[in-house]
Amino acid sequence: MSVLERNNVHVGGQSDARPILFAHGFGCDQNMWRFVAPAFAADHRIVLFDHVGAGGSDPGAYDPERYGTLAGYADDVVEICRALDLSDAVFVGHSVSAMIGVLAAKRAPDAIGTLVLIGPSPRYLDDDGYVGGFQQEDIAELLDSMDSNFLGWSSAMAPVIMANPDRPELGEELTSSFCRMDPEIAARFARVTFLSDNRADLDDVDVPTLVLQCSDDVIAPTPVGDYVHAQIPGSVLVRMAATGHCPNLSAPQETIDAIRAFL
């Protein structure tokens, strides 16, 4: 199976224009970009894909060893870039895909020329002198809850992550997206995500980078966005009015405007 089939890659927009890849976060798939990606179709080559284990990707391609760290997902991104012969692409990564993009850009600097990091977090656990937003016991409880009752965890956590109580349909959509994942793969991906530490990789970023920080984001709170901005040389930080962790759904126009202004 080709990488394009494995990762359910869809290409649109202008074939001879600068590429822009949209990478989804944990528990999501490429459908989460449906309000954002079309805005760039007139002047970019649009590349959408699903991480292995999500959306329409090949479930048989999931390998616990390969995807035991974020590096495996970054390797997939590089393979997609090579298969499509991309150069100087804009990589738009939401949530955990922000760090996947950081790793992919390091591996393939010719393929990825710009990073847009939406709600990035290089480490979710608090540490000495670092605020990640979670204590060790918080992560342990979260992972245990996923293991024991994934559907219940999804129903409880999705509205909190979305943080738009006046728009319950957004939380419901995120819940449905979580529930479409294989629970075992989801639990493994969650461990990889929430136990990762990519702080040391930020200093190596040498491409233009936009950091989009939402308000009231329980997954990647404001100090995390400030940290990412401070660690990536020359990066631009935009504090969004959008609340929650998924502005691609809750505030697509603000997301579009911020990306376009940066580009």
MIMAR-488533 format. One record per residue (C-alpha): residue in one letter; x, y, z. Coordinates in steps of 0.2 Angstrom, whole numbers, plus 2048, in hexadecimal, padded with zeros to 3 digits. Example, Ala and Ser with C-alpha at 12.3 -4.5 7.8 and 13.67 -1.06 7.14 Angstrom:
// residues 2
A83E7EA827S8447FB824
***
This chain:
// residues 263
M800800800S8078117FCV80981F809L7FB829800E7EF81A803R7F5816814N7F282881AN7E382B810V7EB83A807H7E08467FDV7E78547F2G7DE8637ECG7E08757E8Q7ED87C7DBS7F986E7D6D80787B7D2A8058867E1R80E8857F2P8088757FCI80087780CL7FD867817F7F0866824A7F385A833H7E685683FG7E7853852F7E484485DG7D383C85BC7CF84684BD7D2844838Q7D384E829N7C1853829M7C585F837W7CD86A82AR7BD86C820F7BA87E825V7CC883823A7D587A815P7C9880807A7CD89280AF7DF88F804A7DA8857F4A7DB8937E8D7EE8977EBH7F58877F3R7F68747F0I7EC86D7FEV7F185C806L7E6854813F7EA84381BD7E683882AH7F3832836V7F381F837G7E6819843A7DA82883FG7CD82C832G7CF823822S7E081D824D7E580A822P7E2803833G7ED7F482FA7FC80082DY7FC804840D80C7FE848P80E80085BE821801859R82180E84BY814819853G81B817864T822828863L81D838859A82C83484EG822827845Y814833840A82184083BD82983282FD818830827V817843824V82884281CE823833811I81383D80BC81E84C807R82A8417FDA81B8377F4L8148487EED82584F7EAL82185E7F6S82D86C7F9D82C87C804A81B87680AV81187F818F80D872826V7FE876830G7FE86B840H7F086B84DS7F386585EV7FF85685FS80285884CA80B869850M81985F858I81885284AG81B86083EV82A867847L832855846A82D853834A83586482FK84585F838R84584F82EA84185781DP84586981DD84486A80AA83286480AI82B86E818G82F881818T823888824L81A882834V80988883BL80788084CI7F5881853G7F387E865P805876866S80C86E876P81E866877R81A85F888Y80985D890L8108598A1D8168678ADD8298678B1D8358718BBG8338838B3Y82787D8A6V81487D8A6G80C87089BG7FB8708A3F7FB85F8AAQ8018568B9Q8078448B9E7F783E8C2D7ED8488B5I7F483E8A7A7F382E8B0E7E18308B3L7DD8368A1L7E682689AD7DE81B8A7S7CD8228A2M7D081F890D7D580D893S7C680989EN7B8812895F7BE81B885L7AC81F87FG7A8827890W7B9830890S7B583787ES7A483D883A7AB846893M7BB84D88CA7B685387AP7AB862881V7B986788DI7C686787FM7BA870873A7B687E880N7A7885877P799881883D78D88C878R790881869P78D86F870E78D86885EL7A086B85DG7A386186DE797853865E7A1853855L7B285185FT7AA843869S7A583A859S7B683C852F7BE835861C7B2826861R7B682284FM7C881D854D7CD80C859P7CD80D86CE7DE80386DI7E680E860A7DF81E868A7E5819879R7F7816872F7F7826869A7F182F878R800828882V80C82D875T80483F874F803843887L81383B88CS81E84387ED82B850881N83085A872R83786987AA849866874D843865862L83C877862D84E87F862D851876852V84387E848D84A88983BV83B88D830P82E89B831T82289583FL81189C844V80A897855L7F7898858Q7F289986AC7E089786ES7D789E87ED7D289288CD7DB884884V7DC876891I7E786B886A7F4878882P7F288788ET7F989888BP80A895893V80D887887G80A892878D81689F880Y823892883V82288B871H82389D86AA8328A1875Q83C891870I83989285DP84589F857G83B8AD84DS82A8A584FV81A8AF84FL80D8AD85DV7FB8B185AR7EF8B1868M7DE8AC862A7CD8B2868A7C78A0865T7C5895874G7C9883877H7D587886EC7CD87685CP7CC887853N7CC87E843L7BA879848S7B4887854A7BC89684BP7C1892839Q7C18A3833E7CD8AA840T7D889B83DI7D889E82AD7DC8B182DA7EA8AD838I7F28A182DR7F08AC81DA7F78BB826F8068B182BL8098AA81A
***
